């Protein structure tokens, strides 16, 4: 029986614990930062704060101790917000060993370094005479609620280590949760991180009262600029036509459960960002922090990303959403290709 540590008991971390726990072949340790989440899981078998009314299987044990969560774990799944990844892995490092397999399920970029999450994990674990970890990235179109309740869901597990990707695919897949392997870690991670920016822009359109034409245009042009950056960073164009690219982008830009789309909608309706964040009650919309990093990464690779640039101006410079959309539409006309 596999022992799996899931680090992060937000909606997606809890959802993964339900998905893996229902298989009956894993022992799951779910680490929560909040004592109230741990206690709620222990007493009610639900996480009412982040994924209410979804029953968590008895094979899942909640803890607030990283040491206890990681003890004898075969697989470590990191599902913390991207800006907490480095500090948490620094705390975890004394309890990690070379036999562990690592799965990053966080979709974001580190603001200060512009690194992807697998790069952050590898850097922390390898530092100061540490070991070189075997790391993979899990991404694709997946709302936690739908996956947890058993809706058919398909994701991508990406690693340059083919044996690792296949091992995670075999351990995680079941009839309602299907994993496809991919060796383009760059494309899979960037696709998962950057789609949140486009989703906020799509939400802005909806918040301003625009219809499907506007959202369709944003999805299409958003995919084009994500693909440009992926290729510039060494990823593959064809990855962007798959689950971690187009699939996740469409879901996040159109689905009512998308937190990033919801943030954009509220911005379009005239609410200010601090007020929106305060109303999320601890939920994280990764696109808010990823936008600045994406613009920095695009600049470093001399890649044009107009949607990301306009969302950065809205989020960090106070530009009005209406002005941002107008500036996107008034750019110099050019060929689509």
PEJOFEN-V305068 format. One record per residue. N is the residue number from 0. RES is the residue in one small letter. OMEGA is omega in radians with two decimals (999 if undefined). NEAR is the number of other ideal C-beta (glycine too) atoms within 8 Angstrom. Layout:
N/RES/OMEGA/NEAR
N/RES/OMEGA/NEAR
This chain:
0/x/-3.14/5
1/x/3.02/9
2/x/-3.03/11
3/x/3.04/15
4/x/3.07/13
5/x/-3.06/16
6/x/-3.10/14
7/x/-3.08/14
8/x/2.95/17
9/x/-3.09/13
10/x/-3.07/10
11/x/3.09/11
12/x/3.09/16
13/x/3.11/17
14/x/3.10/15
15/x/3.11/12
16/x/3.10/15
17/x/-3.13/14
18/x/-3.12/14
19/x/-3.13/12
20/x/-3.10/13
21/x/-3.14/8
22/x/3.10/8
23/x/-3.11/5
24/x/-3.14/5
25/x/2.89/13
26/x/-3.02/9
27/x/2.97/14
28/x/-3.10/16
29/x/-3.13/16
30/x/3.09/15
31/x/3.04/13
32/x/-3.03/7
33/x/3.09/10
34/x/-3.12/7
35/x/3.09/7
36/x/3.10/14
37/x/-3.08/13
38/x/3.13/8
39/x/3.11/12
40/x/-3.13/16
41/x/-3.02/6
42/x/-3.06/6
43/x/-3.05/6
44/x/3.04/7
45/x/3.01/12
46/x/-3.02/13
47/x/-3.12/7
48/x/-3.00/10
49/x/3.13/11
50/x/-3.00/12
51/x/2.99/8
52/x/3.06/5
53/x/-3.03/13
54/x/-3.13/7
55/x/-3.05/14
56/x/-3.14/10
57/x/3.11/5
58/x/3.14/8
59/x/3.08/13
60/x/3.13/7
61/x/3.14/13
62/x/3.00/11
63/x/3.13/9
64/x/3.09/7
65/x/3.12/11
66/x/3.14/7
67/x/-3.13/8
68/x/-3.02/14
69/x/-3.06/12
70/x/3.10/8
71/x/3.13/4
72/x/3.03/12
73/x/-3.10/9
74/x/3.09/14
75/x/3.14/14
76/x/-3.13/13
77/x/-3.07/16
78/x/3.12/12
79/x/3.02/12
80/x/-3.02/12
81/x/-3.09/15
82/x/3.06/8
83/x/-3.03/8
84/x/-3.08/17
85/x/-3.08/9
86/x/3.14/7
87/x/3.11/12
88/x/3.02/13
89/x/3.06/8
90/x/-3.08/7
91/x/-2.94/12
92/x/3.13/10
93/x/-3.06/4
94/x/-3.11/8
95/x/3.12/10
96/x/-3.05/5
97/x/-3.14/6
98/x/-3.08/4
99/x/2.98/12
100/x/-3.06/11
101/x/3.11/13
102/x/3.07/14
103/x/3.12/14
104/x/3.12/13
105/x/-3.11/13
106/x/-3.13/11
107/x/3.06/15
108/x/3.08/14
109/x/-3.01/14
110/x/-3.01/9
111/x/-3.02/4
112/x/-3.07/6
113/x/-3.10/10
114/x/2.96/9
115/x/-3.03/12
116/x/3.11/16
117/x/3.09/12
118/x/3.09/8
119/x/-3.12/14
120/x/-3.13/15
121/x/-3.12/11
122/x/-3.11/9
123/x/-3.07/12
124/x/-3.10/14
125/x/-3.05/9
126/x/3.04/6
127/x/3.07/3
128/x/3.06/2
129/x/3.13/9
130/x/3.11/7
131/x/-3.03/8
132/x/3.01/12
133/x/-2.95/10
134/x/3.07/13
135/x/3.13/17
136/x/3.11/17
137/x/-3.09/15
138/x/3.13/15
139/x/-3.06/12
140/x/-3.00/11
141/x/2.91/12
142/x/-3.06/9
143/x/-3.09/11
144/x/-3.08/11
145/x/3.12/10
146/x/-3.11/13
147/x/-3.12/12
148/x/3.01/7
149/x/3.04/5
150/x/3.11/7
151/x/-3.04/5
152/x/3.12/11
153/x/-3.11/10
154/x/3.09/15
155/x/2.99/14
156/x/-3.00/16
157/x/3.03/17
158/x/3.01/15
159/x/3.07/5
160/x/-3.04/9
161/x/3.13/9
162/x/3.11/6
163/x/-3.13/12
164/x/-3.14/15
165/x/3.12/9
166/x/3.12/9
167/x/3.10/16
168/x/-3.11/12
169/x/-3.08/7
170/x/-2.99/10
171/x/-3.00/12
172/x/2.97/8
173/x/-3.06/8
174/x/-3.13/3
175/x/-3.08/9
176/x/-2.98/11
177/x/3.12/9
178/x/3.01/13
179/x/3.11/11
180/x/3.11/12
181/x/-3.12/14
182/x/3.12/9
183/x/-3.11/10
184/x/-3.13/14
185/x/-3.12/12
186/x/-3.12/16
187/x/-3.12/16
188/x/-3.14/16
189/x/3.09/14
190/x/-3.14/17
191/x/-3.12/13
192/x/-2.99/15
193/x/-3.14/13
194/x/3.13/16
195/x/3.12/15
196/x/3.13/16
197/x/3.11/17
198/x/3.07/16
199/x/3.11/19
200/x/3.08/14
201/x/3.08/16
202/x/3.08/18
203/x/3.12/17
204/x/3.14/14
205/x/3.13/13
206/x/3.10/13
207/x/3.11/10
208/x/3.11/5
209/x/-3.08/9
210/x/-3.02/5
211/x/3.12/5
212/x/-3.07/7
213/x/-3.12/10
214/x/3.12/14
215/x/3.11/8
216/x/-3.14/8
217/x/3.11/14
218/x/-3.08/14
219/x/3.14/8
220/x/3.06/10
221/x/3.10/16
222/x/-3.14/13
223/x/-3.10/8
224/x/3.04/14
225/x/-3.12/16
226/x/3.11/11
227/x/-3.11/11
228/x/3.10/16
229/x/-3.13/16
230/x/3.14/10
231/x/-3.13/9
232/x/3.10/10
233/x/3.11/5
234/x/-3.03/12
235/x/-3.14/10
236/x/-3.06/9
237/x/3.08/6
238/x/-3.10/15
239/x/3.05/14
240/x/-3.05/7
241/x/-3.05/12
242/x/-3.08/12
243/x/3.10/16
244/x/-3.09/16
245/x/-3.11/9
246/x/-3.12/12
247/x/3.14/16
248/x/-3.13/16
249/x/-3.14/10
250/x/-3.03/12
251/x/3.14/15
252/x/-3.01/16
253/x/-3.03/10
254/x/-3.12/9
255/x/3.13/4
256/x/-3.09/7
257/x/3.12/14
258/x/-3.14/10
259/x/3.06/16
260/x/-3.14/17
261/x/3.08/10
262/x/3.12/15
263/x/3.12/17
264/x/3.14/12
265/x/3.05/11
266/x/3.13/16
267/x/3.13/14
268/x/3.04/7
269/x/3.12/4
270/x/3.14/8
271/x/-3.04/5
272/x/3.14/10
273/x/3.11/6
274/x/3.14/8
275/x/-3.13/12
276/x/-3.13/8
277/x/-3.10/6
278/x/-3.09/6
279/x/3.02/10
280/x/3.07/5
281/x/3.06/7
282/x/-3.09/9
283/x/2.95/8
284/x/-3.00/12
285/x/-3.10/14
286/x/-3.11/13
287/x/-3.14/12
288/x/-3.09/13
289/x/-3.06/15
290/x/3.14/15
291/x/3.13/11
292/x/-3.13/13
293/x/3.11/16
294/x/3.09/12
295/x/3.12/9
296/x/3.11/12
297/x/3.11/13
298/x/-3.14/8
299/x/-3.12/7
300/x/3.12/9
301/x/-3.14/5
302/x/3.12/10
303/x/3.12/6
304/x/-3.02/12
305/x/3.14/10
306/x/3.11/14
307/x/-3.13/14
308/x/3.14/10
309/x/3.09/14
310/x/3.07/15
311/x/3.12/13
312/x/3.12/10
313/x/-3.05/14
314/x/-2.97/11
315/x/-3.11/8
316/x/3.07/7
317/x/3.12/5
318/x/-3.14/9
319/x/3.12/7
320/x/3.12/12
321/x/3.12/7
322/x/3.14/8
323/x/3.12/14
324/x/3.12/14
325/x/3.14/8
326/x/3.07/9
327/x/-3.08/10
328/x/-3.09/6
329/x/3.07/5
330/x/3.14/7
331/x/-3.13/3
332/x/-3.06/3
333/x/3.06/4
334/x/3.11/3
335/x/-3.05/3
336/x/999/2
